[in-house]
Amino acid sequence: MSKISNFGIVNKEVVTDPNLSLQAKGLYAILSSYCDKNRRCFPSLNTLSDISSKSISQISLYIKELKTAGYLTRKGKYLILR
């Protein structure tokens, strides 16, 4: 069995929030896999678009949805997950 080297921890509150779209929940999971121990990450919109097969404008909408719900903030270049 091989060792798992990259993974993300997803907040259960986020994935069970009925007010969030499935796409925003999926983006949160992707972002979680890029986070450091302080829950900060900085993948580019292009990277997120490539991974999710969504357009950059769609990714921006999902980020806005997560920010509005309070699950994501921005500090400089970092996205900080709750």
C-alpha positions, -999 to +999 in steps of 0.1 A: +000+000+000+014+034-010+016+063+014-008+092+007+012+123+004-013+151-005-046+154+011-069+181+025-091+183+056-126+195+047-147+212+074-179+191+078-199+223+084-191+234+049-201+202+031-233+199+050-244+236+046-276+234+025-271+270+014-239+263-005-239+250-040-223+216-047-198+234-069-187+258-040-184+227-017-162+210-044-140+241-047-136+242-010-124+206-010-099+214-038-087+245-019-083+223+012-058+201-006-036+232-012-037+245+024-008+247+047-011+240+085-026+275+090-054+268+064-038+293+039-034+286+002-027+304-030-035+284-061-040+305-092-075+308-107-060+291-138-050+261-117-084+259-100-100+262-134-079+234-149-085+210-120-122+216-118-129+219-156-148+251-148-142+286-163-123+312-143-155+333-141-173+303-125-144+298-101-146+334-091-184+330-084-177+300-062-150+319-043-175+347-038-201+323-026-176+308+000-166+343+011-202+354+015-210+323+036-179+331+058-159+300+049-132+318+030-113+351+035-085+367+015-054+382+031-030+395+005-023+367-020-036+340+004-070+325+006-077+315+042-102+286+048-122+283+080 
